[in-house]
Amino acid sequence: MPKKQRKPKKPLTLYKRYKKLGDGIERTNKFCPKCGKGFFLAQHNNRVSCGNCAYTEFQKK
């Protein structure tokens, strides 16, 4: 049986999660309160969620 072909993975885009302000940087996404620093919350249209621990915050209407 031949091996299954893997799809190529997209490279990490950490440069999109920071903004340069003067001499320092600013984070555009919040960190996960459960996992700590280094784990960003992904922004969706009605919530933010962590991909590591599945922590979710829903936005109020």
Biopython code that builds the backbone (N, CA, C, O; Angstrom):
import numpy as np
from Bio.PDB.StructureBuilder import StructureBuilder

atoms = [
    (1, "MET", "N", (0.848, -1.178, 0.000)),
    (1, "MET", "CA", (0.000, 0.000, 0.000)),
    (1, "MET", "C", (0.896, 1.243, 0.000)),
    (1, "MET", "O", (1.796, 1.343, 0.833)),
    (2, "PRO", "N", (0.670, 2.188, -0.911)),
    (2, "PRO", "CA", (1.519, 3.397, -0.965)),
    (2, "PRO", "C", (1.231, 4.331, 0.206)),
    (2, "PRO", "O", (0.139, 4.335, 0.775)),
    (3, "LYS", "N", (2.244, 5.120, 0.544)),
    (3, "LYS", "CA", (2.082, 6.070, 1.637)),
    (3, "LYS", "C", (1.124, 7.184, 1.232)),
    (3, "LYS", "O", (1.047, 7.567, 0.065)),
    (4, "LYS", "N", (0.403, 7.690, 2.215)),
    (4, "LYS", "CA", (-0.534, 8.788, 1.993)),
    (4, "LYS", "C", (0.232, 10.094, 1.798)),
    (4, "LYS", "O", (1.155, 10.388, 2.558)),
    (5, "GLN", "N", (-0.134, 10.865, 0.808)),
    (5, "GLN", "CA", (0.513, 12.143, 0.549)),
    (5, "GLN", "C", (0.078, 13.167, 1.594)),
    (5, "GLN", "O", (-1.115, 13.317, 1.859)),
    (6, "ARG", "N", (1.033, 13.867, 2.182)),
    (6, "ARG", "CA", (0.721, 14.906, 3.165)),
    (6, "ARG", "C", (0.570, 16.242, 2.462)),
    (6, "ARG", "O", (1.265, 16.536, 1.489)),
    (7, "LYS", "N", (-0.359, 17.049, 2.979)),
    (7, "LYS", "CA", (-0.531, 18.392, 2.461)),
    (7, "LYS", "C", (0.559, 19.284, 3.045)),
    (7, "LYS", "O", (0.926, 19.119, 4.209)),
    (8, "PRO", "N", (1.074, 20.209, 2.276)),
    (8, "PRO", "CA", (2.092, 21.108, 2.830)),
    (8, "PRO", "C", (1.476, 22.030, 3.885)),
    (8, "PRO", "O", (0.372, 22.544, 3.709)),
    (9, "LYS", "N", (2.209, 22.230, 4.985)),
    (9, "LYS", "CA", (1.728, 23.071, 6.070)),
    (9, "LYS", "C", (2.066, 24.520, 5.795)),
    (9, "LYS", "O", (3.080, 24.829, 5.169)),
    (10, "LYS", "N", (1.204, 25.408, 6.272)),
    (10, "LYS", "CA", (1.465, 26.838, 6.156)),
    (10, "LYS", "C", (2.486, 27.237, 7.220)),
    (10, "LYS", "O", (2.430, 26.717, 8.335)),
    (11, "PRO", "N", (3.398, 28.127, 6.920)),
    (11, "PRO", "CA", (4.356, 28.578, 7.934)),
    (11, "PRO", "C", (3.654, 29.429, 8.998)),
    (11, "PRO", "O", (2.633, 30.062, 8.728)),
    (12, "LEU", "N", (4.214, 29.434, 10.195)),
    (12, "LEU", "CA", (3.659, 30.240, 11.275)),
    (12, "LEU", "C", (3.786, 31.715, 10.930)),
    (12, "LEU", "O", (4.793, 32.148, 10.369)),
    (13, "THR", "N", (2.772, 32.471, 11.266)),
    (13, "THR", "CA", (2.775, 33.902, 10.951)),
    (13, "THR", "C", (2.729, 34.706, 12.243)),
    (13, "THR", "O", (1.756, 35.413, 12.508)),
    (14, "LEU", "N", (3.778, 34.597, 13.039)),
    (14, "LEU", "CA", (3.825, 35.318, 14.308)),
    (14, "LEU", "C", (3.972, 36.810, 14.106)),
    (14, "LEU", "O", (3.602, 37.591, 14.982)),
    (15, "TYR", "N", (4.508, 37.225, 12.959)),
    (15, "TYR", "CA", (4.690, 38.649, 12.723)),
    (15, "TYR", "C", (3.355, 39.380, 12.620)),
    (15, "TYR", "O", (3.329, 40.603, 12.756)),
    (16, "LYS", "N", (2.255, 38.685, 12.386)),
    (16, "LYS", "CA", (0.939, 39.318, 12.312)),
    (16, "LYS", "C", (0.344, 39.563, 13.692)),
    (16, "LYS", "O", (-0.651, 40.279, 13.813)),
    (17, "ARG", "N", (0.930, 38.985, 14.727)),
    (17, "ARG", "CA", (0.375, 39.111, 16.070)),
    (17, "ARG", "C", (1.018, 40.226, 16.881)),
    (17, "ARG", "O", (0.696, 40.401, 18.056)),
    (18, "TYR", "N", (1.921, 40.978, 16.270)),
    (18, "TYR", "CA", (2.587, 42.085, 16.938)),
    (18, "TYR", "C", (2.555, 43.309, 16.040)),
    (18, "TYR", "O", (2.539, 43.190, 14.815)),
    (19, "LYS", "N", (2.547, 44.503, 16.663)),
    (19, "LYS", "CA", (2.655, 45.761, 15.936)),
    (19, "LYS", "C", (3.835, 46.522, 16.500)),
    (19, "LYS", "O", (4.092, 46.480, 17.703)),
    (20, "LYS", "N", (4.547, 47.213, 15.641)),
    (20, "LYS", "CA", (5.680, 48.012, 16.091)),
    (20, "LYS", "C", (5.184, 49.414, 16.402)),
    (20, "LYS", "O", (4.599, 50.078, 15.547)),
    (21, "LEU", "N", (5.419, 49.858, 17.619)),
    (21, "LEU", "CA", (5.040, 51.195, 18.054)),
    (21, "LEU", "C", (6.274, 51.901, 18.603)),
    (21, "LEU", "O", (6.716, 51.618, 19.717)),
    (22, "GLY", "N", (6.818, 52.808, 17.826)),
    (22, "GLY", "CA", (8.002, 53.554, 18.283)),
    (22, "GLY", "C", (9.172, 52.632, 18.554)),
    (22, "GLY", "O", (9.674, 51.971, 17.645)),
    (23, "ASP", "N", (9.609, 52.588, 19.812)),
    (23, "ASP", "CA", (10.741, 51.746, 20.189)),
    (23, "ASP", "C", (10.315, 50.353, 20.634)),
    (23, "ASP", "O", (11.153, 49.454, 20.710)),
    (24, "GLY", "N", (9.026, 50.149, 20.932)),
    (24, "GLY", "CA", (8.582, 48.863, 21.456)),
    (24, "GLY", "C", (7.627, 48.153, 20.520)),
    (24, "GLY", "O", (7.454, 48.539, 19.364)),
    (25, "ILE", "N", (7.007, 47.100, 21.049)),
    (25, "ILE", "CA", (6.029, 46.336, 20.289)),
    (25, "ILE", "C", (4.729, 46.243, 21.089)),
    (25, "ILE", "O", (4.729, 46.409, 22.309)),
    (26, "GLU", "N", (3.633, 45.979, 20.400)),
    (26, "GLU", "CA", (2.338, 45.800, 21.044)),
    (26, "GLU", "C", (1.710, 44.532, 20.486)),
    (26, "GLU", "O", (1.771, 44.286, 19.281)),
    (27, "ARG", "N", (1.108, 43.731, 21.349)),
    (27, "ARG", "CA", (0.455, 42.505, 20.912)),
    (27, "ARG", "C", (-0.949, 42.837, 20.401)),
    (27, "ARG", "O", (-1.665, 43.621, 21.023)),
    (28, "THR", "N", (-1.344, 42.243, 19.274)),
    (28, "THR", "CA", (-2.672, 42.513, 18.727)),
    (28, "THR", "C", (-3.713, 41.565, 19.312)),
    (28, "THR", "O", (-4.881, 41.938, 19.421)),
    (29, "ASN", "N", (-3.325, 40.355, 19.688)),
    (29, "ASN", "CA", (-4.246, 39.393, 20.295)),
    (29, "ASN", "C", (-3.922, 39.241, 21.777)),
    (29, "ASN", "O", (-2.796, 39.495, 22.206)),
    (30, "LYS", "N", (-4.925, 38.821, 22.557)),
    (30, "LYS", "CA", (-4.711, 38.592, 23.980)),
    (30, "LYS", "C", (-4.082, 37.220, 24.192)),
    (30, "LYS", "O", (-4.187, 36.339, 23.339)),
    (31, "PHE", "N", (-3.425, 37.048, 25.344)),
    (31, "PHE", "CA", (-2.905, 35.744, 25.731)),
    (31, "PHE", "C", (-4.010, 34.947, 26.414)),
    (31, "PHE", "O", (-4.951, 35.528, 26.955)),
    (32, "CYS", "N", (-3.904, 33.631, 26.393)),
    (32, "CYS", "CA", (-4.873, 32.755, 27.063)),
    (32, "CYS", "C", (-4.671, 32.848, 28.575)),
    (32, "CYS", "O", (-3.542, 32.709, 29.046)),
    (33, "PRO", "N", (-5.744, 33.081, 29.352)),
    (33, "PRO", "CA", (-5.579, 33.171, 30.811)),
    (33, "PRO", "C", (-5.255, 31.824, 31.455)),
    (33, "PRO", "O", (-4.655, 31.802, 32.530)),
    (34, "LYS", "N", (-5.628, 30.713, 30.845)),
    (34, "LYS", "CA", (-5.332, 29.390, 31.404)),
    (34, "LYS", "C", (-3.915, 28.938, 31.070)),
    (34, "LYS", "O", (-3.190, 28.463, 31.945)),
    (35, "CYS", "N", (-3.519, 29.084, 29.808)),
    (35, "CYS", "CA", (-2.220, 28.581, 29.350)),
    (35, "CYS", "C", (-1.074, 29.525, 29.680)),
    (35, "CYS", "O", (0.061, 29.083, 29.862)),
    (36, "GLY", "N", (-1.356, 30.812, 29.760)),
    (36, "GLY", "CA", (-0.318, 31.774, 30.099)),
    (36, "GLY", "C", (0.296, 32.414, 28.875)),
    (36, "GLY", "O", (-0.232, 32.310, 27.768)),
    (37, "LYS", "N", (1.411, 33.071, 29.086)),
    (37, "LYS", "CA", (2.060, 33.806, 27.998)),
    (37, "LYS", "C", (2.591, 32.838, 26.952)),
    (37, "LYS", "O", (3.083, 31.754, 27.267)),
    (38, "GLY", "N", (2.476, 33.261, 25.706)),
    (38, "GLY", "CA", (2.945, 32.431, 24.604)),
    (38, "GLY", "C", (1.832, 31.760, 23.837)),
    (38, "GLY", "O", (2.059, 31.265, 22.733)),
    (39, "PHE", "N", (0.619, 31.730, 24.396)),
    (39, "PHE", "CA", (-0.525, 31.130, 23.725)),
    (39, "PHE", "C", (-1.545, 32.227, 23.449)),
    (39, "PHE", "O", (-2.193, 32.731, 24.366)),
    (40, "PHE", "N", (-1.679, 32.587, 22.186)),
    (40, "PHE", "CA", (-2.588, 33.652, 21.794)),
    (40, "PHE", "C", (-4.008, 33.126, 21.634)),
    (40, "PHE", "O", (-4.216, 31.954, 21.319)),
    (41, "LEU", "N", (-4.985, 34.011, 21.856)),
    (41, "LEU", "CA", (-6.380, 33.691, 21.594)),
    (41, "LEU", "C", (-6.696, 34.059, 20.143)),
    (41, "LEU", "O", (-6.393, 35.165, 19.695)),
    (42, "ALA", "N", (-7.301, 33.132, 19.423)),
    (42, "ALA", "CA", (-7.675, 33.379, 18.030)),
    (42, "ALA", "C", (-8.954, 34.193, 18.006)),
    (42, "ALA", "O", (-9.861, 33.952, 18.802)),
    (43, "GLN", "N", (-9.033, 35.160, 17.095)),
    (43, "GLN", "CA", (-10.205, 36.011, 17.004)),
    (43, "GLN", "C", (-11.142, 35.487, 15.923)),
    (43, "GLN", "O", (-10.749, 35.317, 14.769)),
    (44, "HIS", "N", (-12.393, 35.233, 16.319)),
    (44, "HIS", "CA", (-13.444, 34.828, 15.400)),
    (44, "HIS", "C", (-14.478, 35.948, 15.370)),
    (44, "HIS", "O", (-14.306, 36.962, 16.048)),
    (45, "ASN", "N", (-15.551, 35.780, 14.592)),
    (45, "ASN", "CA", (-16.503, 36.892, 14.465)),
    (45, "ASN", "C", (-17.304, 37.153, 15.740)),
    (45, "ASN", "O", (-17.714, 38.292, 15.964)),
    (46, "ASN", "N", (-17.544, 36.149, 16.585)),
    (46, "ASN", "CA", (-18.332, 36.373, 17.796)),
    (46, "ASN", "C", (-17.658, 35.846, 19.063)),
    (46, "ASN", "O", (-18.293, 35.791, 20.116)),
    (47, "ARG", "N", (-16.383, 35.459, 18.980)),
    (47, "ARG", "CA", (-15.707, 34.889, 20.146)),
    (47, "ARG", "C", (-14.197, 34.945, 19.949)),
    (47, "ARG", "O", (-13.706, 35.203, 18.851)),
    (48, "VAL", "N", (-13.476, 34.698, 21.037)),
    (48, "VAL", "CA", (-12.035, 34.471, 20.978)),
    (48, "VAL", "C", (-11.784, 33.123, 21.636)),
    (48, "VAL", "O", (-12.421, 32.804, 22.640)),
    (49, "SER", "N", (-10.871, 32.326, 21.093)),
    (49, "SER", "CA", (-10.659, 30.987, 21.624)),
    (49, "SER", "C", (-9.182, 30.609, 21.570)),
    (49, "SER", "O", (-8.420, 31.117, 20.747)),
    (50, "CYS", "N", (-8.803, 29.705, 22.466)),
    (50, "CYS", "CA", (-7.445, 29.189, 22.543)),
    (50, "CYS", "C", (-7.408, 27.846, 21.817)),
    (50, "CYS", "O", (-8.270, 26.996, 22.039)),
    (51, "GLY", "N", (-6.422, 27.656, 20.958)),
    (51, "GLY", "CA", (-6.291, 26.400, 20.243)),
    (51, "GLY", "C", (-5.641, 25.313, 21.068)),
    (51, "GLY", "O", (-5.717, 24.138, 20.709)),
    (52, "ASN", "N", (-4.999, 25.683, 22.177)),
    (52, "ASN", "CA", (-4.304, 24.705, 23.002)),
    (52, "ASN", "C", (-5.241, 24.036, 24.005)),
    (52, "ASN", "O", (-5.244, 22.810, 24.121)),
    (53, "CYS", "N", (-6.040, 24.826, 24.734)),
    (53, "CYS", "CA", (-6.874, 24.266, 25.803)),
    (53, "CYS", "C", (-8.367, 24.418, 25.545)),
    (53, "CYS", "O", (-9.172, 23.997, 26.375)),
    (54, "ALA", "N", (-8.759, 25.009, 24.417)),
    (54, "ALA", "CA", (-10.157, 25.215, 24.019)),
    (54, "ALA", "C", (-10.889, 26.222, 24.911)),
    (54, "ALA", "O", (-12.117, 26.183, 24.997)),
    (55, "TYR", "N", (-10.160, 27.119, 25.572)),
    (55, "TYR", "CA", (-10.777, 28.196, 26.347)),
    (55, "TYR", "C", (-11.458, 29.149, 25.371)),
    (55, "TYR", "O", (-10.874, 29.504, 24.348)),
    (56, "THR", "N", (-12.705, 29.573, 25.680)),
    (56, "THR", "CA", (-13.469, 30.430, 24.775)),
    (56, "THR", "C", (-14.124, 31.554, 25.562)),
    (56, "THR", "O", (-14.678, 31.337, 26.640)),
    (57, "GLU", "N", (-14.053, 32.748, 25.011)),
    (57, "GLU", "CA", (-14.785, 33.916, 25.535)),
    (57, "GLU", "C", (-15.716, 34.394, 24.441)),
    (57, "GLU", "O", (-15.275, 34.680, 23.328)),
    (58, "PHE", "N", (-17.016, 34.485, 24.751)),
    (58, "PHE", "CA", (-17.984, 34.988, 23.775)),
    (58, "PHE", "C", (-18.147, 36.476, 23.956)),
    (58, "PHE", "O", (-18.114, 36.978, 25.079)),
    (59, "GLN", "N", (-18.324, 37.189, 22.852)),
    (59, "GLN", "CA", (-18.500, 38.636, 22.890)),
    (59, "GLN", "C", (-19.977, 38.940, 23.030)),
    (59, "GLN", "O", (-20.824, 38.264, 22.447)),
    (60, "LYS", "N", (-20.272, 39.962, 23.809)),
    (60, "LYS", "CA", (-21.654, 40.357, 24.019)),
    (60, "LYS", "C", (-22.148, 41.165, 22.826)),
    (60, "LYS", "O", (-21.382, 41.894, 22.197)),
    (61, "LYS", "N", (-23.410, 41.030, 22.527)),
    (61, "LYS", "CA", (-24.000, 41.762, 21.391)),
    (61, "LYS", "C", (-24.333, 43.175, 21.766)),
    (61, "LYS", "O", (-24.835, 43.932, 20.935)),
]
sb = StructureBuilder()
sb.init_structure("model")
sb.init_model(0)
sb.init_chain("A")
sb.init_seg("    ")
for serial, (resi, resn, name, xyz) in enumerate(atoms, 1):
    if name == "N":
        sb.init_residue(resn, " ", resi, " ")
    sb.init_atom(name, np.array(xyz, "f"), 0.0, 1.0, " ", f" {name:<3s}", serial, name[0])
structure = sb.get_structure()
